[in-house]
Amino acid sequence: MSSTANRSRYFLDIEPELRNKVKALAALKGKTMKDWLTEAIIAKLEDEIDASEGLASLADTEGTMSLKAYLESRQGEPELTE
């Protein structure tokens, strides 16, 4: 069974100038355009996932307190001076 049996092909129309830049940069890194683009796509996906997880964690309020509750808890404590 061929290793490409589980893969999809995607045809991308890009401007020749951009194609040449990608091809040149990939060559400088000792990679094929396919390898370089695959790595770039994976990096972008990881960034998007990290951003989504970060936003989700901002919405998580478990273990937090309101500003009002925090300020009330601080009343009576001596202020720090430099």
N, C-alpha and C positions, 0 to 999 in steps of 0.2 A: 504494500500500500504506500502510496506516495505521501511525503511529508506535507505536500501542499494541499492534500485532500481536505484538511480542516481549516484552510485559510481562505480568505476572501481577497479579491483584487479590487482596488479602488483607483480609479483614474482621476487624476487631478490636473485641471487646466490652470497653469500658472504662466505668467509673463516670462518670455525668454531671458530677460535680464535677471529676474529673481531665480530662475532655474540655474543659470550660469553661476550666480553667487553661491547657491546651495551646493552645487556640484563642486565648485572650487574649494569651499570651506570643508566639505566632506573629504575631499582628496587630501587637503592639508592635514586633516586629522587621521588619515589612513583608513577612511571608511567609505563605504558605498553610500550613494544618495539614499537608498532604501534604509540602511542602518542608521544614518544620521537623522532622517525624518522620523523613523520609528522612535529613536531616543528622544527627539524633540516632542513628539506626541505624548510619550509616557511622562516626560517631565511636566508638560502642560496639564495632563490629567491629574498628576500628583499635586500640583499647585492648586488646582480647582477643588480637589477633595480636601486638602488642608484648609482652604479658605471656607469651605462649607462646614467642616467640623468646627472651625474656630467660631463661626457665626452661631452655630448650634450651641456651643459651650457658653456663649454670652447670654443665651436665652435661659440657661439652666440657673435657677435661683436657689436650688437646694444648698443649704449651709451658708446662706448669705443673710444679711440684715439690711433694713432700710437705713437711709441716711439719718432719719429722725432717731431711730433706735440706737444707732452708733453714737450720735451726739449726746443722747441721754446717758449712755453708758460711760461717756467720757466726763460728764459733769462731776465736779468735785475732785478730779485728778489735777495735780499741779501741772501748769504749762511748762513746756521745755523752753529754756532760753539759752541763747548762745552767748 
